[in-house]
Amino acid sequence: MATPLSPSSSSGPSSSSPLSTIAVVGLGTMGTGIAEVLAKAGREVVGIDISEAAAARAVAALEAATARAVARGRLTEQERAGALARFRTSTDLRAAADADLVIEVAPESYEIKQQIFRELDGIVRPEAILATGTNALSVTRLAADSSRPERVLGLHFFNPAPAMKLVEVVSSVLTAPTAVSAVTNLALDLGKEPVAVGDRPGFVADGLLFGYLNQAAAMYEAKYASREDIDAAMRLGCGLPMGPLALLDLIGVDTARTVLEAMYAESRDRLHAPAPILKQLSEAGLTGRKSGRGFYTYEAPGSATVVRDALTPLEGAALTPGREVRSVGVAGSGTMASGIAEVFAKAGYEVVLAARSEEKAQAAKARIGKSLARSVDKGRMTAEAAAQTLDRIAAAGSYEAFADVDLAVEAVAEDLEIKRQLFQALDKVCKPGAVLATTTSSLPVVACARATSRPQDVIGMHFFNPAPAMKLVEVVRTVLTAEDVHATVREVCVKVRKHPVDCGDRAGFIVNALLFPYLNNAVKMVQEHYASLDDIDAAMKLGGGYPMGPFELLDVVGLDVSLAIEKVLHREFRDPGLAPAPLLEHLVAAGCLGRKTGRGFREYARR
């Protein structure tokens, strides 16, 4: 992989990339950012825009950006002067006549882009490469209208171009390999990470990202969860830098709608059919940050500061009082059960950790002891606090030990019949008024509730693994859950320093319902030989800000677990686009389950 260029290396182009004079057509935010990257890396740059005001703004933006770079020690004054001298602007497309490469970043319209490419045909030298910065339109269609289609390709930078490392190099069936090689070398010289992809709407990063954003918009439109809870769930549950609705506002709701319409026109996958709310917001002019209002309301157009509006939840609003919780029972002996018991004990609750045998319960408690010892070694807690935490946990070989607990949380196998039997047992053992919670990630909470004589006391409390580290808890109400039970669980989440998000009782809740279709679509891309595992993982980490690529994550989660969740989602929503990718099914059938078996999408060294 390439490393970013240091300021001292920006004196001129390297011999591996002969593209020394580059024209950028369209000086909006993206075009201006690309021009900055090129000028700082030693290229002669001609910025072209029909608007003199846009050209003037581009010059001012480059002056300001390079001044900041000098102030931060990333450029010298001499290097700044050189970058500014290498950038000139024009309102005439003929200024591209001497360019080795032209990068078009005009509005996402076939009519506009085709007109630009037709005019360039009569202006540029025969060997010049023509690149489109589109992220939604067909590169092949644009190339076919050119007199030299073999020199046309896609060069998709990500916003903001100076900061984002990913560049997608898009080939059509007409593109010459030499053109691909030349722009790939250019991207490397710029300190970017180029990935090679074929021509389809959205390419890799946006192709996966926009389907996920669309589903989040549809989830919000259906009033399944609040915008704040959807965004918090994906940030805290998946480690994403932004929630999907906030990201739609940043990208532009109208832009997202355009990309999705292009994707749907090709795929006919209902997951890509733009959610109606995207059309409604776009047509109302509520396009996100740039207009001052989209899913959220902002301080001013262009501002990133969210301000209160009619949909903002009231802080400290009086809810139904919750029930008192002093002691907690945790049912199970696996990693999740011991993690949840540790969370409650650290927060000062008396905990009963019960399993099917005394031996299993003691083994789970011993696992907690090791976890606490690691926290002591890392300086996160004192040895005394660790000992007190462990003393609050009583291991039991029978659920009869839950007789006096105020909250019972089950964390047993993800099997509905096993959970039903457990809830029948809890119904008989737990005192009247005790709250009964399930940590299921994919099964109907109401089915657990109906196994008891007190369904109003049952709720979902979905922790994420590892429970001591992950801040998110999805609080899942059924149509039968009592208000004070919901209030109790939210209060408890806050006391154990978790962030509760509310959602209804449907497959996947928030996180898995948005995460797993995205993972499934990534598998489909590999299955169709559209892009490699490594390129897709790199694209999502560099272009989408994901902490892990989809195939890294699938191998960590387990392909069998992933397939089970995919099947649940497909069965509940009956959407053909949610059908598990055959490649995922084949790997599971072959016993390639990910890291735990040493082989999934990749192979791992056996420990």
C-alpha positions as CSV (number, residue, x, y, z in Angstrom):
1,M,0.0,0.0,0.0
2,A,1.2,3.5,-0.7
3,T,2.0,6.0,2.0
4,P,0.9,9.6,1.9
5,L,3.4,12.0,0.2
6,S,5.4,14.2,2.5
7,P,5.6,17.9,1.6
8,S,9.2,17.4,0.5
9,S,8.2,14.9,-2.1
10,S,5.8,17.2,-3.9
11,S,8.4,18.9,-6.2
12,G,7.1,17.1,-9.3
13,P,5.6,14.0,-10.8
14,S,7.5,10.7,-10.6
15,S,8.6,8.8,-13.6
16,S,6.0,6.1,-12.9
17,S,3.2,8.6,-13.7
18,P,3.8,10.8,-16.7
19,L,0.5,12.7,-16.3
20,S,2.1,16.1,-15.5
21,T,-0.6,18.5,-16.7
22,I,-4.1,17.8,-15.5
23,A,-7.4,19.7,-16.2
24,V,-10.2,19.5,-13.6
25,V,-13.6,20.4,-15.1
26,G,-16.1,21.5,-12.5
27,L,-14.9,23.5,-9.5
28,G,-17.5,22.6,-6.9
29,T,-16.4,21.2,-3.5
30,M,-15.1,17.9,-5.1
31,G,-13.4,19.5,-8.1
32,T,-11.7,22.1,-5.9
33,G,-10.5,19.4,-3.5
34,I,-9.0,17.3,-6.4
35,A,-7.3,20.4,-7.8
36,E,-5.7,21.0,-4.3
37,V,-4.4,17.4,-4.1
38,L,-2.9,17.6,-7.6
39,A,-1.3,21.1,-7.2
40,K,0.3,20.1,-3.8
41,A,1.7,17.0,-5.4
42,G,3.5,18.9,-8.1
43,R,1.1,18.7,-11.1
44,E,0.3,21.6,-13.3
45,V,-3.5,22.1,-12.8
46,V,-6.0,23.9,-15.0
47,G,-9.3,24.4,-13.1
48,I,-12.2,24.9,-15.5
49,D,-15.7,26.0,-14.7
50,I,-18.4,28.0,-16.6
51,S,-18.8,30.1,-13.5
52,E,-16.2,32.8,-12.9
53,A,-17.4,32.9,-9.3
54,A,-16.8,29.2,-8.8
55,A,-13.3,29.6,-10.3
56,A,-12.5,32.5,-7.9
57,R,-13.8,30.4,-5.0
58,A,-11.5,27.5,-6.0
59,V,-8.5,29.8,-6.0
60,A,-9.5,31.2,-2.6
61,A,-10.0,27.7,-1.2
62,L,-6.6,26.6,-2.4
63,E,-5.0,29.7,-0.8
64,A,-6.8,29.0,2.5
65,A,-6.0,25.3,2.5
66,T,-2.3,25.8,1.8
67,A,-2.1,28.5,4.4
68,R,-3.5,26.1,7.0
69,A,-1.0,23.5,5.9
70,V,1.9,25.9,6.4
71,A,0.5,26.9,9.8
72,R,0.5,23.2,10.8
73,G,3.9,22.5,9.5
74,R,2.8,20.3,6.6
75,L,4.1,22.7,3.9
76,T,6.8,25.3,3.7
77,E,6.0,28.8,2.4
78,Q,8.1,27.9,-0.7
79,E,6.1,24.7,-1.3
80,R,2.9,26.7,-0.8
81,A,4.0,29.3,-3.4
82,G,4.8,26.5,-5.8
83,A,1.4,24.9,-5.4
84,L,-0.4,28.2,-6.0
85,A,1.7,28.9,-9.0
86,R,0.8,25.5,-10.5
87,F,-2.9,26.2,-10.3
88,R,-4.7,28.4,-12.9
89,T,-8.4,28.7,-13.8
90,S,-10.5,29.3,-16.9
91,T,-14.1,29.4,-17.9
92,D,-13.2,28.0,-21.4
93,L,-13.0,24.3,-21.9
94,R,-10.3,24.9,-24.6
95,A,-7.9,25.6,-21.7
96,A,-7.7,21.7,-21.4
97,A,-5.9,21.5,-24.8
98,D,-2.5,20.6,-23.4
99,A,-3.7,18.3,-20.6
100,D,-2.4,14.8,-20.3
101,L,-5.5,13.9,-18.2
102,V,-8.8,15.6,-17.8
103,I,-10.9,14.9,-14.7
104,E,-14.6,15.8,-15.2
105,V,-16.5,16.6,-11.9
106,A,-19.6,18.2,-13.3
107,P,-23.1,17.7,-11.9
108,E,-24.5,14.1,-12.0
109,S,-26.3,14.5,-15.3
110,Y,-25.7,12.4,-18.5
111,E,-26.7,15.4,-20.6
112,I,-24.1,17.7,-19.0
113,K,-21.3,15.1,-18.9
114,Q,-21.9,13.9,-22.4
115,Q,-21.7,17.5,-23.7
116,I,-18.4,18.0,-21.9
117,F,-17.0,14.8,-23.3
118,R,-18.1,15.6,-26.9
119,E,-16.5,19.1,-26.7
120,L,-13.3,17.6,-25.2
121,D,-13.0,15.2,-28.1
122,G,-12.3,18.2,-30.4
123,I,-9.9,19.9,-27.9
124,V,-7.6,17.4,-26.3
125,R,-4.6,15.5,-27.8
126,P,-5.4,12.0,-29.1
127,E,-3.4,10.4,-26.3
128,A,-5.0,12.4,-23.5
129,I,-7.0,10.4,-20.9
130,L,-10.5,11.5,-20.1
131,A,-11.8,10.6,-16.6
132,T,-15.2,11.1,-15.1
133,G,-15.6,11.6,-11.4
134,T,-19.2,10.2,-11.4
135,N,-20.3,8.0,-8.6
136,A,-23.7,7.2,-10.0
137,L,-23.7,7.2,-13.8
138,S,-22.4,4.6,-16.3
139,V,-18.8,5.1,-17.4
140,T,-19.4,2.8,-20.3
141,R,-22.3,5.0,-21.6
142,L,-20.1,8.1,-21.3
143,A,-17.2,6.4,-23.1
144,A,-19.4,5.1,-25.9
145,D,-20.3,8.7,-26.8
146,S,-16.6,9.6,-27.1
147,S,-14.6,9.4,-30.4
148,R,-11.9,7.6,-28.4
149,P,-13.7,5.4,-25.9
150,E,-10.6,3.4,-25.0
151,R,-9.1,6.5,-23.2
152,V,-12.2,7.1,-21.1
153,L,-12.5,5.7,-17.5
154,G,-13.8,6.6,-14.1
155,L,-11.7,8.2,-11.4
156,H,-13.8,8.4,-8.3
157,F,-12.3,10.5,-5.4
158,F,-14.1,10.7,-2.0
159,N,-15.1,13.9,-0.2
160,P,-13.1,15.7,1.2
161,A,-10.6,14.7,-1.5
162,P,-7.5,16.1,0.3
163,A,-8.2,13.9,3.4
164,M,-9.8,10.7,2.0
165,K,-7.4,8.1,0.9
166,L,-9.6,6.0,-1.4
167,V,-9.7,6.4,-5.2
168,E,-11.8,4.0,-7.2
169,V,-10.4,3.4,-10.7
170,V,-13.3,2.4,-12.9
171,S,-12.8,0.5,-16.2
172,S,-15.4,-0.1,-18.8
173,V,-15.2,-2.9,-21.3
174,L,-13.8,-0.3,-23.7
175,T,-11.0,1.1,-21.5
176,A,-7.4,0.5,-22.6
177,P,-5.2,-1.1,-19.8
178,T,-2.5,1.6,-20.4
179,A,-5.0,4.3,-19.3
180,V,-5.9,2.3,-16.2
181,S,-2.2,1.9,-15.4
182,A,-1.5,5.6,-15.9
183,V,-4.2,6.8,-13.5
184,T,-3.5,4.1,-11.0
185,N,0.1,5.2,-10.8
186,L,-1.1,8.8,-10.5
187,A,-3.3,7.9,-7.5
188,L,-0.3,6.2,-5.9
189,D,1.9,9.3,-6.5
190,L,-0.8,11.4,-4.8
191,G,-0.6,9.2,-1.7
192,K,-4.0,7.6,-2.3
193,E,-5.1,4.0,-2.2
194,P,-6.5,3.0,-5.6
195,V,-8.8,0.1,-6.0
196,A,-9.8,-1.3,-9.4
197,V,-13.5,-1.8,-10.0
198,G,-15.8,-2.5,-12.9
199,D,-18.5,-0.2,-14.2
200,R,-21.7,-0.3,-12.2
201,P,-23.7,2.4,-10.3
202,G,-22.1,3.2,-7.0
203,F,-19.0,1.1,-7.8
204,V,-17.8,-0.5,-4.5
205,A,-17.9,1.9,-1.7
206,D,-21.0,3.8,-2.6
207,G,-22.6,0.7,-4.0
208,L,-22.5,-0.8,-0.5
209,L,-22.9,2.4,1.5
210,F,-26.0,3.8,-0.2
211,G,-28.0,0.6,0.1
212,Y,-27.4,0.8,3.8
213,L,-28.2,4.5,4.0
214,N,-31.5,3.8,2.1
215,Q,-32.5,1.2,4.5
216,A,-31.8,3.5,7.4
217,A,-34.0,6.2,5.8
218,A,-36.8,3.6,5.3
219,M,-36.5,2.4,8.9
220,Y,-36.9,6.0,10.2
221,E,-39.7,6.7,7.8
222,A,-41.6,3.6,9.2
223,K,-41.2,5.2,12.7
224,Y,-39.5,2.0,13.8
225,A,-36.9,4.1,15.8
226,S,-36.0,7.7,16.2
227,R,-33.3,9.3,14.1
228,E,-31.2,9.8,17.2
229,D,-31.5,6.1,18.2
230,I,-30.8,4.8,14.6
231,D,-27.7,7.0,14.4
232,A,-26.5,6.1,17.9
233,A,-27.1,2.4,17.3
234,M,-24.8,2.3,14.2
235,R,-22.1,4.5,15.8
236,L,-21.9,2.5,19.1
237,G,-22.9,-0.9,17.7
238,C,-20.6,-0.9,14.6
239,G,-18.0,1.7,15.5
240,L,-18.9,3.9,12.6
241,P,-17.8,7.6,12.6
242,M,-21.3,8.8,11.8
243,G,-24.8,7.5,12.0
244,P,-26.6,6.9,8.6
245,L,-29.1,9.8,8.8
246,A,-26.5,12.3,9.8
247,L,-24.3,11.0,6.9
248,L,-27.2,11.4,4.5
249,D,-27.5,15.0,5.6
250,L,-23.7,15.5,5.1
251,I,-23.7,13.8,1.6
252,G,-26.9,15.6,0.6
253,V,-30.3,13.9,0.5
254,D,-30.8,14.9,-3.1
255,T,-27.4,13.4,-4.0
256,A,-28.2,10.2,-2.2
257,R,-31.5,10.0,-4.1
258,T,-29.8,10.4,-7.5
259,V,-27.2,7.7,-6.7
260,L,-29.9,5.3,-5.5
261,E,-32.1,5.9,-8.6
262,A,-29.1,5.1,-10.8
263,M,-28.4,1.9,-8.8
264,Y,-32.0,0.8,-8.8
265,A,-32.3,1.4,-12.6
266,E,-29.6,-1.2,-13.1
267,S,-30.1,-3.7,-10.2
268,R,-33.9,-3.6,-9.8
269,D,-33.1,-4.6,-6.2
270,R,-35.8,-3.2,-3.9
271,L,-33.1,-2.4,-1.4
272,H,-31.9,0.3,-3.9
273,A,-35.3,1.8,-4.6
274,P,-35.0,5.2,-2.9
275,A,-37.1,5.4,0.3
276,P,-40.0,7.8,-0.4
277,I,-38.8,10.1,2.4
278,L,-35.7,10.9,0.3
279,K,-37.9,12.2,-2.5
280,Q,-40.1,14.2,-0.1
281,L,-37.2,15.9,1.6
282,S,-35.4,16.6,-1.8
283,E,-38.5,18.1,-3.4
284,A,-39.1,20.2,-0.3
285,G,-35.5,21.6,-0.5
286,L,-34.6,19.9,2.7
287,T,-31.3,18.4,1.4
288,G,-29.3,18.3,4.6
289,R,-26.5,20.4,5.9
290,K,-26.1,22.4,2.7
291,S,-29.7,23.7,3.0
292,G,-29.7,23.9,6.8
293,R,-32.3,21.1,7.2
294,G,-32.6,17.5,6.3
295,F,-33.2,14.6,8.7
296,Y,-31.9,17.1,11.3
297,T,-32.0,20.8,11.6
298,Y,-28.8,22.8,11.5
299,E,-27.7,26.2,12.8
300,A,-27.4,27.6,9.3
301,P,-27.1,26.4,5.7
302,G,-23.6,24.7,5.5
303,S,-23.3,24.4,9.3
304,A,-22.4,21.1,11.0
305,T,-24.1,22.2,14.2
306,V,-27.3,20.4,14.9
307,V,-30.0,22.5,16.7
308,R,-33.1,21.5,18.5
309,D,-36.3,21.1,16.5
310,A,-39.8,19.6,17.0
311,L,-38.5,16.0,16.7
312,T,-35.6,16.4,19.3
313,P,-36.3,14.3,22.4
314,L,-36.7,16.3,25.6
315,E,-33.9,15.7,28.0
316,G,-34.9,14.6,31.4
317,A,-38.5,14.3,30.3
318,A,-40.7,12.6,32.9
319,L,-41.2,9.0,32.0
320,T,-43.2,6.3,33.8
321,P,-41.3,5.6,37.0
322,G,-39.4,2.3,36.8
323,R,-39.4,-0.6,39.2
324,E,-36.6,-0.8,41.8
325,V,-33.7,-3.1,40.9
326,R,-31.2,-4.1,43.5
327,S,-30.3,-7.6,42.4
328,V,-29.9,-9.1,38.9
329,G,-29.9,-12.7,37.7
330,V,-28.0,-13.6,34.6
331,A,-28.9,-17.0,33.0
332,G,-26.2,-18.6,30.9
333,S,-22.5,-19.6,31.0
334,G,-21.1,-18.4,27.7
335,T,-19.1,-15.3,26.9
336,M,-22.1,-13.0,26.6
337,A,-23.6,-14.2,30.0
338,S,-20.3,-13.7,31.9
339,G,-19.8,-10.3,30.2
340,I,-23.3,-9.1,31.2
341,A,-22.8,-10.3,34.8
342,E,-19.5,-8.4,34.9
343,V,-21.2,-5.2,33.7
344,F,-23.9,-5.4,36.4
345,A,-21.4,-6.3,39.2
346,K,-19.1,-3.4,38.3
347,A,-22.1,-1.1,38.6
348,G,-22.7,-2.3,42.1
349,Y,-25.6,-4.7,41.6
350,E,-25.7,-8.0,43.5
351,V,-25.6,-10.6,40.7
352,V,-26.6,-14.3,40.6
353,L,-25.0,-16.1,37.6
354,A,-26.9,-19.3,37.0
355,A,-26.2,-22.1,34.5
356,R,-27.4,-25.6,34.0
357,S,-24.8,-26.9,36.4
358,E,-22.7,-25.6,39.3
359,E,-19.6,-26.4,37.3
360,K,-20.6,-24.3,34.3
361,A,-21.6,-21.4,36.5
362,Q,-18.2,-21.5,38.4
363,A,-16.4,-21.6,35.0
364,A,-18.3,-18.5,33.9
365,K,-17.4,-16.7,37.1
366,A,-13.8,-17.7,36.7
367,R,-13.9,-16.1,33.2
368,I,-15.1,-12.9,34.8
369,G,-12.2,-13.1,37.3
370,K,-9.7,-13.3,34.5
371,S,-11.4,-10.3,32.7
372,L,-11.2,-8.2,35.9
373,A,-7.6,-9.2,36.4
374,R,-6.8,-7.9,32.9
375,S,-8.5,-4.6,33.8
376,V,-6.3,-4.4,36.9
377,D,-3.2,-5.1,34.8
378,K,-4.1,-2.3,32.4
379,G,-4.7,0.1,35.2
380,R,-8.4,0.4,34.5
381,M,-9.4,-0.6,38.1
382,T,-7.7,-1.3,41.4
383,A,-7.2,-4.9,42.7
384,E,-9.5,-4.0,45.6
385,A,-12.3,-2.9,43.3
386,A,-11.9,-6.1,41.2
387,A,-12.1,-8.3,44.2
388,Q,-15.3,-6.5,45.4
389,T,-16.8,-6.8,42.0
390,L,-16.2,-10.6,41.9
391,D,-17.6,-10.9,45.4
392,R,-20.9,-9.5,44.2
393,I,-21.3,-12.4,41.9
394,A,-22.8,-15.6,43.2
395,A,-22.5,-18.7,40.9
396,A,-25.5,-21.1,41.0
397,G,-26.2,-24.4,39.3
398,S,-30.0,-23.9,39.2
399,Y,-32.3,-21.1,38.2
400,E,-34.1,-21.5,41.5
401,A,-31.4,-19.0,42.7
402,F,-33.3,-16.3,40.9
403,A,-36.2,-16.4,43.4
404,D,-35.4,-12.9,44.8
405,V,-33.9,-11.1,41.9
406,D,-35.5,-7.9,40.6
407,L,-34.3,-8.3,37.0
408,A,-33.5,-11.6,35.2
409,V,-31.5,-11.5,32.0
410,E,-31.2,-14.6,29.8
411,A,-28.1,-15.1,27.7
412,V,-28.4,-18.7,26.6
413,A,-28.1,-20.2,23.1
414,E,-29.9,-18.4,20.2
415,D,-32.5,-21.1,19.9
416,L,-36.2,-20.2,20.3
417,E,-37.2,-23.5,21.9
418,I,-34.4,-23.3,24.5
419,K,-35.3,-19.7,25.3
420,R,-39.0,-20.5,25.6
421,Q,-38.3,-23.3,28.1
422,L,-36.0,-21.0,30.1
423,F,-38.8,-18.3,30.3
424,Q,-41.3,-20.9,31.4
425,A,-38.8,-21.8,34.2
426,L,-38.2,-18.1,35.1
427,D,-41.9,-17.5,35.2
428,K,-42.2,-20.2,37.9
429,V,-39.1,-19.1,39.9
430,C,-39.0,-15.3,39.8
431,K,-41.0,-13.3,42.2
432,P,-44.0,-11.2,41.0
433,G,-42.9,-7.9,39.6
434,A,-39.5,-9.1,38.5
435,V,-38.5,-7.9,35.0
436,L,-37.6,-10.7,32.6
437,A,-35.2,-9.8,29.8
438,T,-33.9,-11.6,26.8
439,T,-30.6,-10.8,25.0
440,T,-31.7,-12.3,21.7
441,S,-30.3,-10.7,18.6
442,S,-32.6,-12.2,16.1
443,L,-35.5,-14.0,17.6
444,P,-39.0,-12.6,18.4
445,V,-39.1,-11.2,22.0
446,V,-42.9,-11.7,22.1
447,A,-42.4,-15.5,21.6
448,C,-40.4,-15.5,24.9
449,A,-43.0,-13.3,26.5
450,R,-45.9,-15.7,25.5
451,A,-44.1,-18.6,27.2
452,T,-44.8,-16.9,30.5
453,S,-48.0,-16.0,32.4
454,R,-46.8,-12.3,32.6
455,P,-45.9,-11.2,29.1
456,Q,-46.1,-7.6,30.3
457,D,-43.0,-8.1,32.4
458,V,-40.9,-9.3,29.4
459,I,-38.6,-7.1,27.3
460,G,-35.6,-7.4,25.0
461,M,-32.2,-6.1,26.3
462,H,-29.8,-6.8,23.5
463,F,-26.2,-6.3,24.6
464,F,-23.3,-6.3,22.1
465,N,-20.2,-8.5,22.4
466,P,-17.9,-8.0,24.3
467,A,-20.5,-6.6,26.8
468,P,-18.0,-4.9,29.2
469,A,-16.6,-2.8,26.3
470,M,-19.6,-2.2,24.0
471,K,-21.7,0.8,25.0
472,L,-24.9,0.0,23.1
473,V,-28.0,-1.8,24.4
474,E,-31.0,-2.2,22.1
475,V,-34.2,-2.0,24.3
476,V,-36.8,-4.0,22.5
477,R,-40.5,-3.6,23.5
478,T,-43.2,-6.0,22.4
479,V,-46.8,-4.9,22.0
480,L,-47.4,-6.4,25.4
481,T,-44.5,-4.9,27.4
482,A,-45.6,-2.6,30.3
483,E,-44.4,1.0,30.3
484,D,-42.8,0.7,33.7
485,V,-40.8,-2.3,32.5
486,H,-39.5,-0.3,29.6
487,A,-38.7,2.6,32.0
488,T,-36.9,0.1,34.4
489,V,-34.6,-1.2,31.7
490,R,-33.7,2.2,30.4
491,E,-32.9,3.4,33.9
492,V,-30.7,0.3,34.5
493,C,-28.9,0.8,31.2
494,V,-27.9,4.3,32.3
495,K,-26.7,3.0,35.7
496,V,-24.5,0.4,34.1
497,R,-23.1,3.1,31.8
498,K,-24.7,1.8,28.6
499,H,-26.5,3.8,25.9
500,P,-30.0,2.5,25.5
501,V,-31.8,2.8,22.1
502,D,-35.5,2.0,21.7
503,C,-36.9,-0.2,18.9
504,G,-39.8,-2.5,18.2
505,D,-39.9,-6.3,18.2
506,R,-38.9,-7.2,14.6
507,A,-36.0,-9.2,13.1
508,G,-32.6,-7.7,13.4
509,F,-33.8,-4.7,15.6
510,I,-31.7,-1.7,14.4
511,V,-28.1,-2.8,14.1
512,N,-28.4,-6.2,12.6
513,A,-31.2,-5.2,10.3
514,L,-28.9,-2.5,8.7
515,L,-25.6,-4.3,9.1
516,F,-26.2,-7.7,7.6
517,P,-27.8,-6.7,4.3
518,Y,-24.7,-4.6,3.7
519,L,-22.5,-7.6,4.5
520,N,-24.6,-9.8,2.2
521,N,-24.3,-7.3,-0.6
522,A,-20.5,-7.3,-0.2
523,V,-20.5,-11.1,-0.6
524,K,-22.6,-10.8,-3.8
525,M,-19.9,-8.4,-5.2
526,V,-17.2,-11.1,-4.7
527,Q,-19.5,-13.8,-5.9
528,E,-20.1,-11.9,-9.2
529,H,-16.3,-11.3,-9.6
530,Y,-16.9,-7.6,-9.5
531,A,-14.1,-6.8,-7.1
532,S,-11.7,-8.6,-4.8
533,L,-12.0,-9.2,-1.1
534,D,-9.1,-7.0,-0.4
535,D,-10.3,-4.1,-2.6
536,I,-13.8,-4.2,-1.1
537,D,-12.4,-4.2,2.5
538,A,-10.0,-1.4,1.6
539,A,-12.8,0.6,0.0
540,M,-15.1,0.4,3.0
541,K,-12.4,1.3,5.5
542,L,-10.9,4.1,3.4
543,G,-14.1,5.4,1.7
544,G,-16.7,4.7,4.4
545,G,-14.8,5.0,7.6
546,Y,-15.6,1.5,8.7
547,P,-13.3,0.1,11.4
548,M,-13.3,-3.2,9.6
549,G,-14.0,-4.3,6.0
550,P,-17.0,-6.5,5.5
551,F,-15.0,-9.7,5.0
552,E,-12.9,-9.0,8.0
553,L,-16.1,-8.6,10.0
554,L,-17.8,-11.6,8.6
555,D,-14.8,-13.8,9.5
556,V,-14.8,-12.4,13.1
557,V,-18.6,-12.7,13.6
558,G,-18.7,-16.2,12.1
559,L,-20.1,-17.1,8.7
560,D,-22.6,-19.5,10.3
561,V,-23.9,-16.8,12.7
562,S,-24.1,-14.3,9.8
563,L,-26.0,-16.8,7.6
564,A,-28.5,-17.5,10.4
565,I,-29.2,-13.7,10.8
566,E,-29.5,-13.3,7.0
567,K,-32.1,-16.1,6.9
568,V,-34.1,-14.6,9.8
569,L,-34.2,-11.2,8.0
570,H,-35.2,-12.8,4.7
571,R,-37.9,-14.8,6.4
572,E,-39.4,-11.8,8.2
573,F,-39.2,-9.1,5.5
574,R,-39.7,-11.5,2.4
575,D,-37.5,-9.2,0.3
576,P,-35.7,-11.0,-2.5
577,G,-32.7,-8.7,-2.0
578,L,-32.3,-10.1,1.5
579,A,-31.8,-13.7,0.4
580,P,-28.5,-14.9,1.6
581,A,-25.7,-14.9,-1.0
582,P,-25.1,-18.5,-2.3
583,L,-21.4,-18.1,-1.7
584,L,-22.0,-17.5,2.0
585,E,-24.2,-20.6,2.1
586,H,-21.5,-22.7,0.3
587,L,-18.8,-21.6,2.7
588,V,-20.9,-22.5,5.7
589,A,-21.8,-25.9,4.2
590,A,-18.0,-26.5,3.7
591,G,-17.3,-25.7,7.4
592,C,-15.5,-22.5,6.6
593,L,-16.9,-20.4,9.4
594,G,-14.3,-17.7,9.8
595,R,-11.5,-17.2,12.3
596,K,-13.0,-19.8,14.7
597,T,-12.3,-22.6,12.2
598,G,-9.2,-21.1,10.7
599,R,-10.8,-20.4,7.4
600,G,-13.7,-18.3,6.2
601,F,-13.3,-15.7,3.4
602,R,-9.6,-15.8,4.3
603,E,-7.3,-18.3,5.9
604,Y,-5.9,-17.8,9.4
605,A,-3.0,-19.3,11.2
606,R,-4.1,-22.0,13.7
607,R,-3.3,-21.1,17.3
